[in-house]
Amino acid sequence: MAALTDPDLLFAPETRSLARALYAGVKDLPIVSPHGHTDPRWYALDEPFPDPAQLLIVPDHYIFRMLFSQGVRVEELGVPTLDGTPVETDGRAIWRRFAEHYYLFRGTPTRLWLDHVFEHLFGIGEPLTAASADRIYDTIAALLQRDDYQPRALFERFNIEVIATTEGALDDLKWHRTIRDSGWKGRVVTAYRPDAVVDPDFEGFAGNLDRLGEITGCDTGSWSGYLDAHRKRRAYFKEFGATSSDHGHPTAETANLSDAAAQELFNRIRRGSEDERERKLFRAQMLTEMAKMSRDDGLAMQIHPGSWRNHSPSVFQKFGRDKGFDIPTRTDYVTALKPLLDCVGLERDLTIILFTLDETSYARELAPLAGVYPALKLGPAWWFHDSPEGMRRFREMTTETAGFYNTVGFNDDTRAFPSIPARHDVARRVDCAFLARLVAEHRLREGEAHELARELAYSLAKKAYRL
């Protein structure tokens, strides 16, 4: 079989021999996937994936945002509309359109992941083009009907030790209950994502608070009852394996108001305040409240700020969230996080994992903060920077101040289930190449590099996320 990926992928010629040796020691380690967005329904029902397009294209905004930028309509790629307006449903037609435009991904991480999937998961050795589209589609479609390509079998084939999905605060976690009650040994845990009930700008916010009260039996019309409702939901999520919470705020801004001031602010927000400053302050206060709850209940707190979500209102109105129109913005951390850090930053048993879409903050703000505050750790290169270049920049700009042990390894943060091994493989290769360079420059002993390669690929994520 021809190869789509080279064994020395991402290894520089001058340090290739050592990078190979480091990689050989970690390439087969189990995958720890502590944060992501795969659908727990897949593992619960363990049904065959419908077709290659529904598996690889329709759910992946990395793919359709690129095609949309080149004039392909989202409807042509099968992405469902909110109002039920018809879209393409023929998987083969979607696949052909994708194949015709596959050249657009040259040099991108998406191309690396997809070629890895084609070769290592489906045994495909020829490049995807318009001419090969039907052959490759038929090959994948036939394999997806086999028992060893159903979700649980792939989970085990991928050597996943544990995977965390992400559910909103109002989710009943029924699919996690189904997984737990099924007796299957695969470890799938949830993570608490409260955006819909902490962000006044989230659609249906007032109704969401009402629903939160109904679910928990708490009075979400009062500040104390509202906080108690969060505590109850967090405890419920922990019953289904949660070891982390996740917060996708527009900024990293935090606040630390007095109880009286926080209660008054909540009352105004609950009444539907239209004051943008108050709504912003409430989000800021809730990050600090969530950090205090993490101090008390042990959930690692992930903060994913700095995305202008749903930048195109017309696409959002037609297709909803997570459709490729989330754009990075400049993000302040030093000033923004100070109220939270004044409150809990020195806690040694608390883990707050910071992510960024603003790479200019790595060396100037994030690494110095994580390099001194015991509660802080740095999440890996994320989203737009989940790429070989982004991973290298992350290591180059953070290691000098934060070291390796104030980071948390790698997480794939993906909805694209088949790409998980590919993403972890890329991360392991980049880290091994970086460590090999440090050894070549006599900044690291070779034995230390081998230890670090394992830490970065496996151990740091387990420790940070208490897995």
TORSEMAR-705775 format. One record per residue (C-alpha): residue in three letters; x, y, z. Coordinates in steps of 0.02 Angstrom, whole numbers, plus 50000, padded with zeros to 5 digits. Each point is the difference from the previous one (the first is absolute). Example, Ala and Ser with C-alpha at 12.3 -4.5 7.8 and 13.67 -1.06 7.14 Angstrom:
BEGIN
ALA506154977550390SER500695017249967
//
This chain:
BEGIN
MET500005000050000ALA500625017549958ALA500235011850146LEU499155016950022THR501045004350154ASP501884998550023PRO500764991150151ASP501105015350031LEU498565012449991LEU500445016250093PHE501774994450047ALA501375012349950PRO501474992049906GLU501325005950124THR499154991850152ARG499024986449911SER500904985150077LEU499665005450179ALA498225005749960ARG499664982749930ALA500654991950159LEU498965011350112TYR498454997249894ALA500254981150004GLY499825000850188VAL498345009150000LYS499104996449837ASP499064985150070LEU499555007350169PRO498145000150040ILE499055015649952VAL499375011050140SER498725011949925PRO499505011150147HIS498985012849904GLY499004998649840HIS498315000449917THR499674982549934ASP498204994450021PRO499704988150147ARG498534992949902TRP501274991449887TYR500744989950143ALA498304997250082LEU499104992849850ASP501534992949910GLU499155000949830PRO500905000749832PHE500455017449938PRO498795004449858ASP501215003549856PRO501715007949968ALA499295017649979GLN499024999650163LEU501524993250090LEU501375011249931ILE499265015749920VAL498315005550067PRO500525001850184ASP501725007649970HIS500055019049990TYR501864999349958ILE499464992549834PHE498465009849952ARG500675017150051MET501434997949875LEU498824994549862PHE498795014150040SER501435012649984GLN500234993849822GLY498185001849951VAL499274983050043ARG498305002150082VAL499824992050172GLU498354992349944GLU500954990349867LEU501024991850138GLY498494993450094VAL500115011650149PRO498225000650071THR499035016450013LEU499085005750155ASP498365002949908GLY500024983749905THR500415007549830PRO500564985349892VAL501864996649983GLU500964986749905THR499714982950079ASP500854988849871GLY501634994950084ARG500834995949835ALA499575017049927ILE500715008750154TRP501564989249990ARG500285003949816ARG499885018650033PHE501244998350142ALA501204989849892GLU499935012849860HIS500625013150124TYR501204989450103TYR501475009349925LEU499485015250103PHE500684991450155ARG501794998749938GLY501215004550140THR498645000750133PRO499844989250157THR498324994049934ARG500924992049855LEU501204991350121TRP498564993250104LEU498974994249852ASP501444991549910HIS500414991050164VAL498184994450015PHE499924994149821GLU501614990050013HIS500024993350178LEU498154997650031PHE499344995449828GLY501564993149914ILE499915012449856GLY501635003949912GLU499475010949854PRO499715018850016LEU498215006350007THR499545008749837ALA498465002049893ALA500564984649902SER500254989150155ALA498495006650097ASP498794985849963ARG501294986250030ILE500505007250167TYR498195003250049ASP499544981949961THR501494993450098ILE499565010150155ALA498134996849985ALA500284981149993LEU501165000450152LEU498765010250102GLN498764985749989ARG501204988250088ASP499884996750187ASP501825005150024TYR499615017649937GLN498605003650123PRO500355013250133ARG500494988750145ALA501124989349891LEU500875015649933PHE500185006850177GLU500954984250045ARG500974999549836PHE500565018050028ASN500684994650169ILE499005013350091GLU500204998150187VAL498745013650042ILE499045013149903ALA499035014950068THR498505006849908THR499275017150040GLU498195002650051GLY499025015650045ALA499385003150176LEU498224995349950ASP500454983449919ASP499204984750081LEU501554989549960LYS498884985649943TRP501304993749877HIS501314999550137ARG498774990250107THR499734987949856ILE501884997649982ARG500204997150186ASP498564987750010SER500554990349845GLY501464991650085TRP501205005449862LYS501745003150071GLY500435015149893ARG500235015350110VAL498965014849938VAL499775014450122THR499105016549987ALA500535018050036TYR498935014150070ARG499715014249876PRO498885013350079ASP500075013649865ALA498124999449967VAL499645004450182VAL501425012250037ASP500025010749843PRO498565012549990ASP500305001449812PHE499714981449973GLU498394997049905GLY498554996150116PHE500985004750156ALA498495004150112GLY499134984049951ASN501614990450029LEU500065006450180ASP498204994550025ARG500434982849934LEU501544999250113GLY498865003250148GLU498784986549945ILE501394987149980THR500825003550167GLY498545005350109CYS500965015950042ASP499315017749995THR500935007149851GLY499095016450027SER501195003450144TRP501895001549999SER500294986950135GLY498774987949918TYR500815002749832LEU501734995750069ASP499294984850089ALA499274994249834HIS501735000349923ARG500704990150145LYS498664986849979ARG500284998549814ARG501884998850022ALA499754986050126TYR498824991349878PHE501295001249861LYS501314992750117GLU498894984750019PHE500294996949815GLY501885001850011ALA500255018749978THR501705006150057SER499915017149917SER498925014849957ASP500155010049840HIS499655018549971GLY499935007849827HIS499935018450045PRO500285014249876THR501405006950110ALA501044994550149GLU499285014050106THR499624995550181ALA499275009350149ASN499944997250187LEU498495009650066SER499384999950177ASP498534988550035ALA498825014850009ALA500625007549836ALA499944983149912GLN498224997150061GLU499435017049937LEU500854997249833PHE499154983049984ASN498315007850037ARG500235012549859ILE500594986649880ARG498554988750049ARG498795014049959GLY500775001049825SER501245014250011GLU500425007449831ASP501555008850069GLU501484992349910ARG501185004650142GLU498944990650126ARG499884984749889LYS501885000249976LEU500295002050187PHE498844985450037ARG501004988549885ALA501585006050086GLN499304996650173MET499424982749949LEU501754994849946THR500595003850177GLU498504990950074MET500384984849893ALA501825000650057LYS499455000150181MET498884985249968SER501454990849917ARG501045003450155ASP498634991750102ASP499504985349890GLY501644996149910LEU499455002349820ALA501425006749893MET499415016449924GLN500325003249816ILE499855017849934HIS499855001549810PRO499885018849968GLY500305011449854SER498854993849863TRP498765011849917ARG498724986549977ASN498754999849858HIS500825014849914SER498784999049855PRO498235003250064SER499214993449841VAL500924983350012PHE499594998950186GLN498155003349969LYS499934986949863PHE501154986350066GLY500305003650185ARG501584998750103ASP501674992149955LYS499905002549813GLY501745006849967PHE499675018350035ASP500895001150169ILE501475011949982PRO501485003050120THR500125016850087ARG501335008850103THR499924994350181ASP500685007650160TYR500434988150142VAL501095009450124THR498705013150045ALA498484989649958LEU500434985350113LYS500635009950149PRO498355000250099LEU499874981149982LEU501834997550043ASP499875011350151CYS498624988450059VAL500654982549960GLY501625001549901LEU501124993950142GLU498984984250031ARG501164985049974ASP498594987349981LEU499055009849869THR500354998049814ILE499495013849879ILE500504996249821LEU500185015249887PHE499814999149812THR500235013949874LEU499675004549820ASP501145015150019GLU501774993449979THR500755017050038SER499544996850182TYR501034984050020ALA501695007250048ARG499395016850062GLU498564994650114LEU499514981750008ALA501694991950031PRO500505012550136LEU498314997850086ALA500054980949995GLY501835000750047VAL499605006950173TYR498174997450050PRO499784982250069ALA498204998949939LEU500395003849818LYS500504988249860LEU500125003249813GLY498884990549881PRO500784994649835ALA499915009349835TRP498155000749964TRP498805000749853PHE500775011149866HIS501724996150072ASP499764981150014SER501304997949864PRO501854995649987GLU500455018549990GLY498855004650144MET500674986050110ARG501805005049966ARG499645018250039PHE499144994850161ARG501534990450060GLU501225013449944MET499075014350084THR499454991750162THR501384987950051GLU501275013450044THR498875007150137ALA498724986750045GLY501054984549965PHE499164983849948TYR499184995550164ASN498855015150005THR499204993549840VAL498744985949983GLY500564989649852PHE498854999249850ASN498144999249974ASP499144998549833ASP498435010550035THR499124992449851ARG498314994349935ALA500874989849865PHE500174983050084PRO501094991549866SER501285014250008ILE500414997350184PRO501474988249971ALA500645011349861ARG499965015450109HIS500894991450144ASP501294993049878VAL500385017449933ALA500185006850177ARG501174985950051ARG501065002649845VAL500135018850027ASP500484997950182CYS501294986749960ALA500765011249867PHE500075014550124LEU500814989350134ALA501264993249874ARG500505017749957LEU500295004150185VAL501114984750016ALA500975004749842GLU500275017350073HIS500624992050163ARG498575007850098LEU499264983350051ARG500724982850036GLU499404986049888GLY499304990250148GLU499025015350054ALA499305001849825HIS499334982250005GLU499185003550169LEU499255016249936ALA499354992149841ARG498954988050104GLU499425013950116LEU499445010949855ALA499134985849908TYR499144992050148SER500365003850182LEU499755018950012ALA498224999149933LYS499544986250122LYS500705009950146ALA499245016949954TYR498284992949967ARG500074987650145LEU499724985449883
//
